[in-house]
Amino acid sequence: MLTILRVFLLIFYVCQSIVLGEYLTPEQLLNLRDEDGLIRITPENYNQLNQRFEEWHQVLYLTMGPDPNTGEPICPVCGPFEETVRRAAKFIMENSPDTKVLFYVSEVEKNADIIREFNLTAVPHLLAYPPIDIYSSPGTPINWAFSQFYEYKLPENAISDVFRLMDFLNQIMGTRINVPLDINDNIGFDYQVFILYFIIFTSIFVILKKITLKFLKSSESDSESSESENNTISKETRGRLNSIYMQIVCICISFGILLTSITGLKFTQMNQIVFIARNGEGQIMYFSGGTGWQFGIEVLTVSLMYVSMALLVVGLVYLYKAEKLSLLQRNIIGIILSAMLYYGFHYYLLCYEIKNNGYPFTYKLF
């Protein structure tokens, strides 16, 4: 009996739409999309488009066009945010074409029905409608104004944030569309940014190569003059010390660049994650309570753990190649490095247990 009722309800909705001349299938609506994947609503097609579908999400953007006389924007936010909506719709259309979602855009000053039905007093608005289920909820309205929707909250500092809008759509639609972190970047090559970075890093390279090497050579010449008087340190020893000093400087600079560029610190900055977080008592939280994301200081702390443990492993490998050390000395240093590695990895697991409570692969020291 329930199945027969569902069939009759479906036939009723279809016949009602056909008689009123308002029925368009989602597949037909896909043909109305522009190059960015948006369907423009006009007073002529509003009644045809104003309906919801099963299995299809719908995103309705209510905006306002420019002044027809002067061409100046009446709503300063509407134009930039429409570009954001278009980039999100185009990204879904090109990278996830099987996603069942329809994007609509309407300039409300041209459509009095939308203003009246939605009781609009301000724009812009971005409304997301979930699919309708006419079987389980036969009394659910099928037009937009009287249906359940989710509105996108638009802060002033996120008008052009496509990443934030895509995150909202993923949550509403329950999808997992992978969005690149650079989706907010301007399309095309930014010559100003390239020139800026080129000048900065070229200056650093020149300073390291010219000034630092010149300083080392000058210190070497001073040492030579002092050697002629005191005869305390040989030229070969000074050259070796200068070489070691230069290697240490280069290693420190390299690790500094690595820690700030490829460890994930930039990711936290792009997603506006705080560098140092504090709890309600004002204490610093070095680790977040979850594996989904990290604080800025947490990124650097974990990276330093990895680097430290890697250095200990490398030290153990090269220790037994040190011919100048006796076997007893190598054994003693090897025990110390092994103990440091053992305790360091134990501390790392304790930190990871904060993020993943109940992690089963930890061990006790004693």
C-alpha positions as CSV (number, residue, x, y, z in Angstrom):
1,M,0.0,0.0,0.0
2,L,2.8,2.4,0.9
3,T,4.6,1.7,-2.4
4,I,1.4,2.5,-4.4
5,L,1.0,5.7,-2.5
6,R,4.6,6.7,-3.4
7,V,4.0,6.0,-7.0
8,F,0.8,8.1,-7.0
9,L,2.7,11.0,-5.3
10,L,5.4,10.8,-7.9
11,I,2.9,10.8,-10.8
12,F,1.1,13.8,-9.1
13,Y,4.3,15.9,-9.0
14,V,5.3,15.1,-12.5
15,C,1.8,15.8,-13.9
16,Q,1.5,19.0,-12.0
17,S,4.8,20.2,-13.4
18,I,3.9,19.2,-17.0
19,V,0.5,20.9,-16.9
20,L,1.9,24.1,-15.5
21,G,4.8,24.0,-18.0
22,E,7.3,24.1,-15.2
23,Y,9.0,20.7,-15.4
24,L,12.6,20.5,-16.4
25,T,14.8,17.5,-15.6
26,P,18.2,18.1,-14.1
27,E,19.8,16.8,-17.3
28,Q,17.9,19.5,-19.2
29,L,19.1,22.1,-16.8
30,L,22.7,21.0,-17.3
31,N,22.4,22.3,-20.9
32,L,21.5,25.8,-19.6
33,R,24.8,26.2,-17.8
34,D,27.3,28.9,-19.0
35,E,31.0,28.3,-19.3
36,D,31.5,28.6,-15.6
37,G,28.7,26.1,-14.7
38,L,26.1,28.6,-13.6
39,I,22.4,28.8,-14.7
40,R,21.2,32.3,-14.9
41,I,17.6,33.0,-13.6
42,T,15.4,35.5,-15.4
43,P,11.8,36.5,-14.9
44,E,10.9,34.4,-17.9
45,N,12.4,31.1,-16.7
46,Y,12.0,31.6,-12.9
47,N,8.9,29.4,-12.6
48,Q,10.6,26.6,-14.6
49,L,13.7,26.6,-12.5
50,N,12.1,27.1,-9.1
51,Q,11.9,23.5,-8.1
52,R,14.0,20.9,-6.2
53,F,15.0,17.4,-7.2
54,E,15.8,14.1,-5.8
55,E,19.5,13.3,-5.5
56,W,20.5,16.7,-6.7
57,H,21.9,19.5,-4.6
58,Q,21.2,23.1,-5.6
59,V,23.1,26.3,-4.8
60,L,21.3,29.6,-5.4
61,Y,23.3,32.8,-5.5
62,L,21.2,36.0,-5.1
63,T,23.1,39.1,-6.2
64,M,22.6,42.5,-7.7
65,G,23.9,43.8,-11.0
66,P,25.4,47.2,-11.7
67,D,23.5,50.4,-12.1
68,P,22.0,50.4,-15.6
69,N,22.6,54.1,-16.1
70,T,26.1,54.6,-14.8
71,G,27.4,51.0,-14.8
72,E,28.7,51.4,-11.3
73,P,28.2,48.5,-8.9
74,I,25.3,49.1,-6.5
75,C,26.5,46.3,-4.3
76,P,30.3,46.4,-3.9
77,V,30.5,42.9,-2.5
78,C,28.2,41.1,-5.0
79,G,30.6,41.3,-8.0
80,P,33.7,40.0,-6.3
81,F,31.8,37.2,-4.6
82,E,30.1,36.2,-7.8
83,E,33.6,35.6,-9.2
84,T,34.3,33.4,-6.2
85,V,31.1,31.4,-6.8
86,R,31.9,31.0,-10.5
87,R,35.4,29.7,-9.7
88,A,34.0,27.2,-7.3
89,A,31.3,26.0,-9.7
90,K,33.8,25.8,-12.6
91,F,36.2,23.8,-10.4
92,I,33.5,21.2,-9.5
93,M,32.3,21.1,-13.1
94,E,35.8,20.4,-14.5
95,N,37.2,18.2,-11.7
96,S,34.2,16.4,-10.3
97,P,31.7,16.2,-13.2
98,D,29.7,13.4,-11.6
99,T,28.8,15.5,-8.6
100,K,25.0,16.1,-8.7
101,V,24.8,19.8,-8.0
102,L,23.3,22.7,-9.9
103,F,24.4,26.3,-9.5
104,Y,22.0,29.2,-10.1
105,V,22.6,33.0,-10.1
106,S,19.9,35.7,-10.1
107,E,20.1,39.5,-10.2
108,V,17.2,40.2,-7.8
109,E,16.5,43.7,-9.1
110,K,15.4,42.1,-12.4
111,N,13.1,39.6,-10.7
112,A,10.4,40.9,-8.4
113,D,9.1,37.4,-7.6
114,I,12.3,36.5,-5.9
115,I,12.3,39.7,-3.8
116,R,8.7,39.0,-2.8
117,E,9.0,35.3,-2.1
118,F,12.3,35.5,-0.2
119,N,11.3,38.8,1.5
120,L,14.8,40.2,0.6
121,T,16.1,43.3,2.3
122,A,19.9,42.9,1.5
123,V,22.2,41.0,-0.8
124,P,24.3,38.9,-1.5
125,H,23.0,35.5,-0.2
126,L,24.3,32.1,-1.1
127,L,21.7,29.3,-0.3
128,A,22.4,25.6,-0.5
129,Y,19.5,23.2,-0.9
130,P,19.8,19.5,-0.1
131,P,18.0,16.9,-2.3
132,I,14.3,16.5,-1.7
133,D,12.7,13.2,-0.8
134,I,9.1,13.2,-1.9
135,Y,8.6,9.6,-0.7
136,S,9.5,9.9,2.9
137,S,8.3,13.6,3.2
138,P,5.4,14.0,0.8
139,G,4.4,17.4,2.2
140,T,7.9,18.9,1.6
141,P,7.6,22.0,-0.6
142,I,9.5,21.8,-3.9
143,N,10.1,25.5,-4.5
144,W,13.1,27.4,-3.1
145,A,11.4,30.1,-0.9
146,F,9.6,27.6,1.3
147,S,12.3,24.9,1.5
148,Q,15.0,24.1,4.0
149,F,18.3,25.6,3.0
150,Y,21.8,26.3,4.4
151,E,23.2,29.8,4.1
152,Y,26.8,30.5,3.6
153,K,28.1,33.1,6.1
154,L,30.2,35.6,4.2
155,P,32.7,37.5,6.3
156,E,34.3,40.6,4.8
157,N,37.8,39.1,4.7
158,A,36.7,35.9,2.9
159,I,34.9,37.4,-0.2
160,S,37.5,35.9,-2.6
161,D,38.2,32.8,-0.5
162,V,37.3,29.9,-2.9
163,F,38.9,27.4,-0.5
164,R,36.5,28.4,2.3
165,L,33.5,28.2,0.0
166,M,34.5,24.8,-1.3
167,D,34.9,23.5,2.2
168,F,31.3,24.7,3.0
169,L,30.0,23.0,-0.1
170,N,31.8,19.7,0.7
171,Q,30.2,19.7,4.1
172,I,26.7,20.4,2.8
173,M,26.9,17.9,0.0
174,G,28.8,15.3,2.0
175,T,31.4,15.0,-0.8
176,R,35.2,14.8,-0.6
177,I,36.3,16.9,-3.6
178,N,40.0,17.5,-3.2
179,V,40.7,21.2,-3.5
180,P,44.3,22.5,-4.1
181,L,45.7,24.9,-1.5
182,D,46.6,27.4,-4.3
183,I,43.0,27.7,-5.6
184,N,42.8,31.2,-4.2
185,D,45.8,32.3,-6.2
186,N,45.3,34.5,-9.2
187,I,45.3,32.7,-12.5
188,G,48.4,33.3,-14.5
189,F,52.0,34.0,-13.5
190,D,52.5,36.8,-10.9
191,Y,55.6,38.6,-12.1
192,Q,55.7,41.0,-9.1
193,V,55.8,38.1,-6.6
194,F,58.5,36.3,-8.8
195,I,60.7,39.5,-8.9
196,L,60.3,40.0,-5.2
197,Y,61.4,36.5,-4.3
198,F,64.1,36.6,-6.9
199,I,65.6,39.8,-5.4
200,I,65.4,38.5,-1.8
201,F,67.0,35.1,-2.4
202,T,69.6,36.5,-4.8
203,S,70.6,39.0,-2.2
204,I,70.9,36.3,0.4
205,F,73.1,34.2,-2.0
206,V,75.4,37.2,-2.7
207,I,75.8,37.9,1.0
208,L,76.7,34.3,1.7
209,K,79.1,34.0,-1.2
210,K,80.8,37.4,-1.2
211,I,80.7,38.9,2.3
212,T,80.9,35.7,4.3
213,L,83.7,34.2,2.2
214,K,85.5,37.6,2.3
215,F,85.3,37.6,6.0
216,L,86.7,34.1,6.2
217,K,89.6,35.0,3.9
218,S,90.4,38.2,5.9
219,S,90.4,36.2,9.1
220,E,92.7,33.7,7.5
221,S,95.1,36.4,6.4
222,D,95.0,37.9,10.0
223,S,95.8,34.4,11.3
224,E,98.7,34.1,8.9
225,S,100.2,37.4,10.1
226,S,99.8,36.3,13.7
227,E,101.3,32.9,12.9
228,S,104.5,34.5,11.6
229,E,104.9,36.1,15.0
230,N,103.7,33.3,17.3
231,N,104.0,30.2,15.1
232,T,101.2,28.5,17.1
233,I,98.7,27.2,14.5
234,S,99.6,25.9,11.1
235,K,98.0,27.1,7.9
236,E,96.6,23.7,7.2
237,T,94.8,23.6,10.6
238,R,93.3,27.1,10.1
239,G,92.1,26.1,6.6
240,R,90.4,23.0,8.1
241,L,88.8,25.1,10.9
242,N,87.5,27.7,8.4
243,S,86.1,24.9,6.2
244,I,84.3,23.3,9.2
245,Y,83.0,26.7,10.2
246,M,81.6,27.4,6.7
247,Q,80.0,24.0,6.6
248,I,78.3,24.5,10.0
249,V,77.0,27.9,8.8
250,C,75.6,26.4,5.6
251,I,74.0,23.5,7.4
252,C,72.3,25.8,9.9
253,I,71.0,28.0,7.0
254,S,69.8,24.9,5.1
255,F,67.9,23.5,8.1
256,G,66.4,26.9,8.7
257,I,65.1,27.1,5.2
258,L,63.8,23.5,5.3
259,L,62.0,24.0,8.6
260,T,60.2,27.1,7.4
261,S,59.4,26.0,3.9
262,I,58.6,22.4,3.5
263,T,57.6,21.2,7.0
264,G,54.0,22.4,6.8
265,L,54.4,25.8,8.5
266,K,53.2,27.6,5.4
267,F,50.1,25.4,5.3
268,T,49.2,26.5,8.8
269,Q,49.7,30.2,7.8
270,M,47.5,29.8,4.7
271,N,44.7,28.2,6.7
272,Q,45.0,30.9,9.4
273,I,46.0,28.4,12.1
274,V,47.6,30.1,15.1
275,F,51.3,29.6,15.6
276,I,51.1,29.4,19.4
277,A,47.8,28.3,21.0
278,R,46.9,28.7,24.6
279,N,44.2,27.0,26.8
280,G,41.8,28.6,29.1
281,E,44.5,29.0,31.8
282,G,46.9,30.8,29.4
283,Q,49.2,27.8,29.1
284,I,50.9,27.1,25.8
285,M,49.4,24.1,23.9
286,Y,52.3,22.5,22.0
287,F,50.1,19.8,20.4
288,S,46.5,19.8,19.2
289,G,44.2,17.1,20.3
290,G,43.6,15.5,16.9
291,T,45.4,14.2,13.8
292,G,43.4,16.5,11.4
293,W,45.6,19.5,11.7
294,Q,48.5,21.0,13.7
295,F,49.5,24.3,15.4
296,G,52.3,26.2,13.9
297,I,54.7,25.5,16.8
298,E,53.6,21.9,16.6
299,V,54.8,21.6,13.0
300,L,58.3,22.9,13.9
301,T,58.5,20.8,17.1
302,V,57.7,17.6,15.2
303,S,60.0,18.5,12.4
304,L,62.9,19.0,14.9
305,M,62.1,15.6,16.4
306,Y,62.5,14.0,13.0
307,V,65.7,15.9,12.2
308,S,67.2,15.0,15.6
309,M,66.4,11.3,15.3
310,A,67.7,11.3,11.7
311,L,71.0,12.9,12.9
312,L,71.4,10.2,15.6
313,V,70.9,7.4,13.1
314,V,73.4,9.0,10.7
315,G,75.8,9.4,13.6
316,L,75.6,5.8,14.5
317,V,76.3,4.8,10.9
318,Y,79.4,7.0,10.5
319,L,80.6,6.3,14.0
320,Y,82.2,3.0,13.2
321,K,83.9,4.5,10.2
322,A,85.9,6.9,12.5
323,E,89.3,5.4,12.3
324,K,90.8,7.9,14.7
325,L,88.7,6.6,17.6
326,S,89.6,3.5,19.4
327,L,87.1,0.6,19.7
328,L,86.3,1.5,23.3
329,Q,85.6,5.1,22.4
330,R,83.4,4.0,19.5
331,N,81.4,1.6,21.8
332,I,80.9,4.2,24.5
333,I,79.7,6.9,22.0
334,G,77.6,4.3,20.2
335,I,75.8,3.4,23.5
336,I,75.2,7.1,24.3
337,L,73.8,7.8,20.8
338,S,71.6,4.7,20.9
339,A,70.2,5.6,24.3
340,M,69.5,9.2,23.0
341,L,67.7,7.7,20.0
342,Y,65.7,5.3,22.2
343,Y,64.6,8.0,24.6
344,G,63.9,10.4,21.7
345,F,61.6,8.0,19.9
346,H,59.8,7.2,23.2
347,Y,59.2,11.0,23.7
348,Y,57.9,11.2,20.1
349,L,55.4,8.4,20.7
350,L,54.2,10.2,23.9
351,C,53.6,13.3,21.9
352,Y,51.7,11.3,19.2
353,E,49.6,9.7,21.9
354,I,48.3,13.2,22.7
355,K,46.9,13.5,19.2
356,N,45.8,9.9,18.9
357,N,44.6,8.8,22.3
358,G,44.9,5.1,22.9
359,Y,47.6,4.6,20.3
360,P,48.6,0.9,20.8
361,F,52.2,0.9,19.6
362,T,53.8,2.8,22.5
363,Y,56.3,1.2,24.9
364,K,57.5,1.9,28.4
365,L,61.0,2.7,29.3
366,F,61.3,0.4,32.2
